[in-house]
Amino acid sequence: MSRHAIVCVSSLLLALGLNTGCDPALLNGLSGNNAVEPSADPVPSIRGSAGPEARLNPDQIGKLRPDGVRPSVAVPSPLALPTRLRPILASGAPLTVVPVLKFVPGLNVQTLFQSDSLDYSSAGAPTLRRRYTLYLGHGIQDAQLEFSSSEPVSNGSGIQVFSSNGTLLGEVKNGPVAIYVPGNVAFLEASWDGNGTAPLQTLDKITMNTLPGVLPEPVTDNTLTADRFASLPVSFNSPILLHARSNQSKTFFMTVKGMNGKNVDIVLDGPGEVIASHLSAGFLLPGSSLGIKRFETQKGGLMTFAPGDAQEDTILITVTLKPVTGQLAKARFSVNHVSDQIPLTVRFAGNPAQFGAANNQALIDRFKEVIAHASRRIYQSTEGRARIGKLKLLLGNTLNPTDIIQARVDPFPYPHPFWREHVTAAGSPLALIEVDQSWWERETKDAGRVLAHEIFHQRYALPDEYTDVAANSSNPFMPVANQSRVLCPHSIMGNSTDNAELCWSGNHNPSGETQTFPFLNPSNLSMWELIASRLGTTAPNRSPALPLRPEAFTIPGDAITLPLALEVVSIPDPVPLPTLPPIQFPF
């Protein structure tokens, strides 16, 4: 990788700154979480009724449950699913496994064959308790998860499975392992000490007992039986794993509280449909057009909510996975509070031909691809808390003096390799990303990765965390190569081509490259510790979960596109003055 950003010491200014009744066939379809063909308009929702004879009274609801008794277990805050304090796995401290009941298949069984792996960091960077919520659907009574491992893992590494109340259900150290889940929700936590090769552990099979005739309900008191949710309470910026049978749709229902006053993305990274409705309207069936918002996608998509878009603080979500023919159906779903929609004004200092483009549109199209890659990496690195929101492109040789730019692309190579991508005056009103011809000629994904790295410098004043340069005592503006320095190998502020994370206190190396410019990070804090307050959150105490599938960064064309407001200002070249004929004098 080419060298990254260097901050000019002399100019640094830190300004850190369903309204009809449901017939039994419909109920059975929903309880199995299979797709239901939408009825004729009006599209029904799951709660409420157009006529008294169709309304579900409390007695009817009780009879839909296996024991005929409406539960009365209080539910924790939907924005903070229950957890418990546990020993740090990396310490190797022994953990006591609580005996649990063995899974006994019933008459209504679903079996999903999957191949889903969890995300580990790079060699040298420990992964600690990276958590994902596994939601099996409202009509599931209990389940058995079957895992496999390519080889045994070291002490403190592997996958741990917890119930929603924090009970340790089992560990995956070597495979195969079957773990019983006494409900429809489980937490999967992945840990690795960072030594050797990252574990290859996969969730291969899910066998579930279903509850015919069970309706989804918004999350309020009395809607939880032990580890079973009538709809899943969703926490912001906490990814959820969803699975379905191959070639068969499956529907999930979720409740989101706390929408007021927030910019929110509702993301499905995988094939399917998402419908949002107000709490007063109830859950909507797949295919409904009566929701607040809706989208359908084959590879991944999202809907955005600005403050005021949701007229109620609680909204209900219907997610239907729709597998592509011949492929396994799996997806990551998340509801992300977006704290920062980054505005970016970029000037191309030259005409399209100088950048190898046939015309302005060709140049714009290629740069949009670069921006899409950069925005995805920023989104992934910040748990969905930041992305590029506005892009203004200035094309041409002339710059309007009122324009304040954040990045400039020059159509020529810089004389020194180190300066091909850099930022001046990071984190200040004068911050500027400067990139040259060699950056523009990179493959678009790689150019996007570099741009994301530079944006973290320019907007948040994050320092570098890579090894191939060090401060030059004789010339602070021209660092020198130094391969012996220690690094944070899985940080986007490092120099790996695959990184889409920020280091946190559990895998940050305080003696790394952050020492080069100590005034940016005098306490040698991790990148998450530096950026958390700027994003209005707290630094994580575990490896952050990733909202987008790794495929979004490795498989061309299989990547979600984040929203972007684009403005293009094409500045014509100056019109040359006419050539006047020479003056003829009579003498």
C-alpha positions in Angstrom: 0.0 0.0 0.0 1.1 3.5 -0.7 1.9 5.8 2.2 -1.0 7.5 3.9 -1.7 10.8 5.5 0.9 13.0 7.1 -0.2 16.0 9.0 1.7 19.2 8.4 2.9 20.4 11.8 3.3 24.0 10.8 -0.4 24.3 9.7 -2.1 22.0 12.2 -5.2 23.7 13.8 -7.0 21.3 16.1 -10.6 22.5 16.2 -11.9 19.2 17.6 -13.5 20.8 16.8 -53.3 -5.5 9.4 -56.6 -4.0 10.2 -58.8 -7.1 9.4 -58.9 -10.6 11.1 -56.5 -13.4 10.2 -57.7 -16.8 9.2 -56.0 -20.0 10.6 -54.0 -20.5 7.4 -52.6 -17.1 7.6 -51.6 -17.6 11.3 -49.9 -20.9 10.5 -48.0 -19.3 7.7 -46.7 -16.5 9.9 -45.8 -18.8 12.8 -43.6 -20.8 10.5 -42.2 -17.5 9.3 -42.7 -18.5 5.6 -43.8 -15.9 3.1 -47.5 -15.1 2.9 -49.0 -14.0 -0.3 -50.5 -10.5 0.3 -54.3 -10.4 0.3 -56.3 -8.0 -1.7 -56.3 -4.4 -0.6 -56.7 -3.2 2.1 -53.6 -5.0 3.2 -54.1 -6.5 6.6 -51.9 -5.9 9.6 -51.3 -8.2 12.5 -53.1 -6.3 15.2 -56.4 -4.6 15.4 -59.5 -5.3 13.2 -62.0 -3.7 10.9 -65.0 -5.5 12.5 -65.8 -6.7 16.0 -66.1 -10.3 14.9 -62.5 -10.3 13.6 -60.9 -8.7 16.6 -58.6 -10.8 18.8 -59.6 -10.5 22.4 -57.2 -11.5 25.3 -58.8 -14.9 25.6 -58.2 -15.7 22.0 -54.6 -14.5 22.2 -54.0 -16.7 25.2 -55.3 -19.8 23.3 -52.8 -19.1 20.6 -50.0 -19.8 23.0 -48.8 -23.4 23.8 -49.8 -23.3 27.4 -52.9 -21.1 26.9 -51.6 -18.6 29.5 -50.6 -15.1 28.7 -47.1 -14.6 30.2 -46.3 -11.9 32.6 -42.5 -11.6 32.5 -41.2 -8.0 32.4 -39.1 -7.1 29.4 -35.9 -5.2 29.7 -35.4 -1.9 27.8 -35.7 -2.7 24.1 -32.7 -0.6 23.4 -30.5 -2.6 25.8 -31.0 -6.4 25.4 -30.0 -8.1 28.7 -26.4 -9.0 29.2 -24.3 -10.1 32.2 -20.8 -9.5 33.3 -18.5 -12.3 32.2 -14.8 -13.0 32.5 -12.6 -11.6 29.7 -12.0 -14.6 27.4 -8.5 -13.6 26.5 -7.5 -14.1 30.1 -8.1 -17.8 29.8 -10.2 -17.8 33.0 -12.4 -21.0 33.2 -16.1 -20.5 32.6 -18.8 -22.6 34.2 -21.3 -23.9 31.7 -24.9 -24.1 33.1 -26.5 -27.5 32.2 -29.4 -27.0 29.8 -32.2 -29.2 28.4 -31.6 -31.2 25.4 -33.3 -30.2 22.1 -36.2 -32.5 21.4 -37.7 -32.1 17.9 -41.5 -31.7 17.8 -44.1 -32.1 15.1 -43.5 -28.7 13.6 -39.8 -28.5 12.8 -37.9 -26.3 10.5 -34.3 -27.1 9.5 -32.0 -24.5 7.9 -28.7 -25.5 6.4 -26.4 -22.6 6.5 -22.7 -21.7 6.3 -22.3 -18.5 8.2 -19.1 -17.5 9.9 -18.4 -14.7 12.4 -15.9 -11.9 11.8 -12.4 -12.1 13.3 -9.7 -9.5 13.1 -6.3 -9.8 11.4 -3.3 -11.6 12.8 -1.8 -9.7 15.7 -5.1 -7.9 16.6 -7.2 -9.8 19.2 -10.9 -10.2 18.7 -12.8 -10.0 22.0 -16.4 -10.9 22.5 -17.6 -9.6 19.1 -21.4 -10.0 19.5 -24.2 -10.6 17.1 -27.8 -11.2 17.9 -29.2 -14.3 16.2 -33.0 -14.0 15.8 -34.9 -17.1 14.7 -38.4 -15.6 14.4 -41.4 -14.9 16.6 -43.0 -18.3 16.0 -40.1 -20.4 17.2 -40.2 -22.2 20.5 -36.6 -23.4 20.8 -33.8 -24.5 18.6 -30.5 -26.3 18.2 -27.5 -24.7 16.6 -24.8 -26.9 15.0 -21.3 -25.5 14.5 -18.2 -26.8 12.9 -14.5 -25.8 13.3 -11.7 -26.4 10.9 -9.3 -27.1 13.8 -9.3 -26.8 17.6 -8.8 -23.2 18.8 -6.6 -21.9 21.6 -7.7 -21.1 25.1 -9.7 -17.9 25.1 -10.7 -18.2 21.5 -13.8 -19.5 19.7 -17.5 -18.8 19.7 -19.7 -18.6 22.8 -23.5 -18.8 22.7 -25.6 -17.0 25.3 -29.3 -16.8 25.9 -31.0 -13.4 25.9 -30.8 -13.3 29.7 -27.0 -13.8 29.6 -26.8 -17.6 30.4 -23.9 -19.3 28.7 -25.4 -22.1 26.6 -22.3 -23.5 25.1 -18.9 -22.9 23.5 -17.4 -23.8 20.1 -13.8 -24.8 20.6 -13.6 -27.6 18.0 -16.2 -29.2 15.9 -18.8 -30.4 15.4 -20.8 -28.9 18.4 -24.5 -28.8 18.9 -25.9 -26.1 21.3 -29.5 -25.9 22.6 -31.2 -22.5 22.6 -34.3 -22.4 24.9 -36.1 -19.7 22.9 -35.9 -17.7 19.7 -33.0 -15.4 20.4 -29.3 -16.1 21.1 -26.2 -14.0 21.3 -23.1 -15.3 19.4 -19.8 -13.9 20.6 -16.5 -14.5 18.8 -13.1 -14.2 20.4 -9.6 -14.8 19.2 -6.2 -14.0 20.7 -4.8 -12.8 17.4 -2.1 -15.5 17.2 -1.6 -17.7 14.2 -4.5 -18.1 11.7 -7.9 -16.8 12.5 -10.4 -19.6 13.5 -12.7 -20.9 10.7 -15.9 -21.7 12.6 -19.3 -21.8 10.9 -22.9 -22.1 11.9 -23.9 -25.0 9.6 -27.4 -26.0 10.7 -30.3 -24.6 12.6 -33.2 -27.0 13.7 -36.2 -25.2 15.2 -39.5 -26.2 16.9 -42.2 -23.9 15.7 -45.3 -22.6 17.5 -48.3 -22.7 15.1 -50.8 -19.9 15.4 -48.6 -17.4 17.3 -49.0 -13.8 16.4 -46.2 -11.2 16.5 -46.7 -8.4 19.0 -45.0 -5.1 19.6 -42.5 -5.3 22.5 -44.2 -4.1 25.7 -44.6 -5.8 29.0 -46.0 -9.3 29.0 -44.7 -10.2 25.5 -41.7 -12.3 26.6 -41.7 -15.9 27.7 -38.3 -16.7 29.2 -36.0 -16.4 26.1 -38.8 -15.9 23.6 -39.7 -12.6 22.0 -43.1 -11.9 20.3 -41.1 -9.5 18.2 -37.5 -8.6 18.6 -36.6 -5.4 20.4 -33.9 -3.8 18.3 -31.0 -1.9 19.7 -29.4 0.9 17.6 -26.2 0.0 15.9 -26.3 -3.7 16.9 -26.4 -6.1 13.9 -28.8 -9.0 13.8 -28.2 -12.3 12.0 -31.2 -13.6 10.0 -31.5 -17.0 8.2 -34.1 -18.7 6.0 -34.3 -21.9 4.0 -32.8 -22.0 0.6 -35.4 -21.0 -2.1 -38.0 -20.2 0.6 -38.9 -16.8 2.1 -39.1 -16.2 5.8 -40.6 -13.2 7.7 -39.4 -11.6 10.9 -41.1 -8.9 13.1 -39.2 -6.3 15.1 -39.9 -3.3 17.4 -37.7 -0.2 17.4 -38.1 2.4 20.1 -36.4 5.8 20.4 -36.8 7.1 16.8 -37.7 10.7 17.7 -35.1 13.3 16.8 -32.6 10.9 15.1 -31.2 10.3 11.7 -31.7 6.5 11.3 -30.8 4.0 8.7 -32.7 0.7 8.5 -30.4 -1.7 6.7 -30.9 -5.2 5.3 -27.6 -6.4 3.9 -28.9 -9.4 1.9 -31.9 -10.3 -0.3 -35.4 -9.4 0.9 -38.0 -6.8 1.7 -38.3 -4.4 4.6 -41.5 -2.5 5.6 -41.7 0.1 8.4 -45.0 1.0 10.1 -46.1 3.1 13.1 -47.0 1.4 16.3 -50.6 2.5 16.0 -50.9 0.8 12.6 -49.5 -2.6 13.7 -47.3 -5.0 11.9 -47.8 -5.2 8.2 -47.6 -8.3 6.0 -45.0 -8.8 3.3 -45.9 -6.9 0.2 -47.9 -4.2 1.9 -47.8 -0.7 0.5 -49.3 0.9 3.6 -46.1 1.4 5.6 -44.3 4.6 6.3 -41.4 3.3 4.1 -40.6 0.2 2.2 -37.8 -1.2 0.0 -37.0 -4.5 -1.7 -33.5 -5.6 -2.7 -31.7 -8.6 -4.2 -28.3 -7.8 -2.6 -28.9 -5.3 0.1 -30.5 -1.9 0.7 -31.7 0.6 3.3 -34.3 3.2 4.1 -33.4 6.4 5.9 -35.4 8.4 8.5 -34.7 12.0 9.2 -36.0 13.6 12.4 -39.8 13.9 11.9 -40.2 11.2 9.3 -41.5 8.8 11.9 -44.5 10.5 13.6 -44.3 8.1 16.6 -41.3 7.3 18.7 -41.9 3.5 18.2 -42.0 1.9 14.8 -42.6 -1.7 13.8 -40.5 -3.5 11.2 -41.5 -6.4 8.9 -38.4 -8.1 7.3 -38.8 -10.8 4.8 -35.8 -12.7 3.5 -36.2 -13.7 -0.2 -33.4 -16.0 -1.2 -31.9 -15.8 -4.6 -32.4 -19.1 -6.5 -29.8 -21.6 -5.6 -28.3 -19.5 -2.8 -28.5 -19.7 1.0 -30.7 -17.0 2.6 -28.8 -15.1 5.2 -28.6 -11.4 5.9 -27.5 -8.8 8.5 -30.2 -6.4 9.6 -29.5 -3.3 11.6 -31.1 -0.1 12.7 -28.4 2.5 12.9 -28.4 5.9 14.5 -26.3 8.0 12.1 -24.5 10.7 14.0 -22.5 12.2 11.2 -23.4 12.6 7.5 -20.1 13.8 6.2 -20.2 16.7 3.6 -17.4 16.4 1.1 -16.5 19.0 -1.6 -14.0 17.7 -4.1 -12.2 19.7 -6.7 -10.8 18.1 -9.8 -8.1 20.5 -10.8 -8.1 19.8 -14.5 -10.2 18.7 -17.5 -11.5 15.1 -17.9 -8.9 14.2 -20.5 -6.2 14.9 -17.9 -7.7 12.3 -15.7 -8.1 9.7 -18.5 -11.8 10.3 -18.8 -13.7 10.8 -22.1 -15.9 13.5 -20.6 -17.2 14.9 -17.4 -19.9 12.2 -17.0 -17.3 9.4 -17.3 -15.2 11.1 -14.6 -18.2 11.6 -12.4 -19.3 8.0 -12.7 -15.9 6.6 -11.8 -15.6 8.9 -8.8 -19.1 7.9 -7.5 -17.7 4.3 -7.4 -14.7 5.5 -5.4 -17.0 7.4 -3.0 -19.3 4.4 -2.6 -16.4 2.3 -1.5 -15.1 5.0 0.9 -18.5 5.5 2.4 -19.0 1.8 3.1 -15.7 1.6 4.9 -16.5 4.6 7.0 -19.9 3.1 7.8 -18.4 -0.3 8.7 -15.7 1.2 10.8 -18.1 3.3 12.9 -20.8 0.7 13.5 -23.0 2.6 11.1 -22.7 5.9 12.9 -21.1 7.9 10.0 -21.1 7.9 6.2 -20.6 10.3 3.4 -23.9 12.2 3.1 -23.2 15.0 0.6 -20.8 15.1 -2.3 -20.1 18.3 -4.3 -17.9 17.9 -7.3 -16.1 20.9 -8.8 -14.9 20.2 -12.3 -12.6 22.5 -14.2 -9.5 24.6 -13.8 -11.1 27.6 -12.1 -12.1 27.6 -8.5 -14.9 29.9 -7.2 -13.3 31.8 -4.3 -16.4 31.2 -2.2 -16.0 27.4 -2.4 -14.4 25.6 0.6 -13.1 22.2 -0.5 -12.2 19.2 1.6 -10.3 17.4 -1.1 -8.3 18.2 -4.3 -7.4 15.8 -7.0 -4.4 16.8 -9.2 -3.9 15.4 -12.7 -0.1 14.9 -12.2 2.1 12.8 -9.9 3.7 14.3 -6.9 7.4 14.3 -6.8 7.7 12.2 -3.6 5.8 8.9 -3.2 4.9 9.7 0.4 2.9 12.7 -0.6 0.6 10.9 -3.1 -2.1 10.9 -0.5 -2.0 13.3 2.5 -3.9 15.7 4.6 -2.9 19.1 5.8 -4.2 20.7 9.0 -6.2 17.6 10.1 -9.3 18.2 12.1 -9.3 22.0 11.5 -11.3 24.3 9.3 -8.3 24.4 7.0 -8.1 20.6 6.6 -7.5 19.5 3.0 -7.1 16.1 1.5 -4.7 16.2 -1.4 -4.4 13.3 -3.8 -2.6 13.0 -7.1 -2.7 11.1 -10.4 -1.2 7.9 -9.0 -4.1 7.8 -6.5 -6.7 8.4 -9.2 -5.2 5.5 -11.3 -5.7 3.0 -8.5 -8.4 0.3 -8.8 -11.7 2.0 -7.6 -12.1 -0.1 -4.4 -8.5 0.6 -3.3 -8.9 4.3 -4.1 -12.0 4.3 -2.0 -10.2 2.7 0.9 -7.4 5.3 0.8 -10.0 8.1 0.6 -11.8 6.7 3.7 -8.5 6.7 5.6 -7.8 10.3 4.6 -11.3 11.4 5.6 -10.7 10.0 9.1 -7.6 12.2 9.2 -9.3 15.3 7.7 -12.6 15.2 9.6 -11.7 13.5 12.9 -8.0 14.1 13.2 -7.2 10.4 13.7 -3.4 9.7 13.4 -1.8 7.0 11.3 -1.3 3.5 12.7 1.1 1.8 10.2 4.7 0.8 10.3 6.4 1.8 7.0 7.2 5.4 8.0 8.6 7.1 11.0 9.3 10.6 12.0 12.4 12.2 10.5 14.3 14.2 13.2 16.1 16.2 10.6 13.1 16.9 8.4 9.6 16.6 10.0 7.9 17.1 6.6 9.6 14.1 5.0 9.2 10.9 7.1 11.5 8.0 6.5 10.9 4.3 6.0 11.1 2.2 9.2 9.9 -1.4 9.0 10.7 -2.2 12.6 7.9 -0.1 14.2 4.9 -1.9 15.8 1.4 -1.3 14.4 -2.4 -1.8 14.9 -2.8 -4.4 12.2 -6.6 -4.3 11.9 -7.2 -0.5 12.0 -8.3 1.4 8.9 -5.7 3.9 10.0 -3.1 1.2 9.3 -1.9 0.2 5.9 -3.6 -3.1 5.2 -5.8 -3.2 2.1 -8.5 -5.2 3.8 -9.2 -3.1 6.9 -12.6 -1.7 7.6 -12.4 -1.3 11.3 -11.1 1.1 13.9 -8.9 -0.3 16.7 -10.3 -0.1 20.2 -8.7 -0.4 23.7 -8.7 -4.2 23.6 -6.5 -4.5 20.4 -4.8 -1.1 20.2 -1.1 -0.9 20.4 -0.1 2.3 22.1 3.5 2.1 21.0 2.6 2.1 17.3 2.7 4.8 14.7 0.5 7.2 16.7 3.8 8.2 18.3 5.0 9.9 15.1 2.8 12.9 15.7 2.1 12.8 19.5 0.3 16.1 19.5 -2.7 14.4 17.7 -2.9 11.7 20.4 -0.8 12.6 23.4 -2.3 9.8 25.6 -1.8 7.1 22.9 -5.5 6.2 22.9 -7.2 3.8 20.5 -9.0 5.2 17.5 -12.4 4.4 19.0 -11.5 6.3 22.1 -10.5 9.3 20.0 -13.6 9.3 17.8 -16.3 8.2 20.1 -17.2 11.6 21.6 -17.1 13.1 18.2 -19.8 10.6 17.1 -21.9 11.1 20.2 -21.3 7.6 21.6 -19.0 5.8 24.0 -16.0 3.7 23.0 -16.8 0.0 22.9 -15.6 -2.4 25.5 -15.5 -5.4 23.1 -14.7 -5.8 19.4 -17.4 -3.8 17.6 -20.0 -5.8 15.5 -20.0 -5.0 11.8 -23.3 -3.9 10.2 -22.3 -5.0 6.6 -21.3 -8.5 5.4 -17.6 -8.9 4.6 -18.7 -9.6 1.0 -19.5 -5.9 0.7 -15.8 -5.3 0.5 -14.5 -8.4 -1.4 -17.1 -9.3 -4.1 -17.6 -6.8 -6.9 -21.2 -5.9 -7.5 -22.3 -7.6 -4.2 -22.2 -4.4 -2.1 -24.9 -2.2 -0.6 -25.1 1.4 -1.9 -25.4 4.0 0.9 -27.4 7.2 0.2 -25.6 10.1 -1.2 -26.7 13.6 -2.2 -24.7 14.6 -5.3 -24.1 18.1 -6.7 -21.9 18.7 -9.7 -20.6 22.1 -10.6 -18.9 22.1 -14.0 -16.6 25.1 -14.3 -15.8 26.0 -17.9 -12.3 26.8 -18.8 -11.6 30.4 -19.1 -12.5 31.8 -22.6 -9.3 33.0 -24.3 -9.2 36.6 -25.4 -9.6 37.0 -29.2 -6.5 37.5 -31.1 -6.4 41.1 -32.6 -4.7 41.8 -35.9 -1.4 43.7 -35.6 -1.8 47.4 -35.8 -0.6 48.8 -39.1 1.1 52.1 -38.9 1.3 54.3 -42.0 5.0 55.0 -41.6 
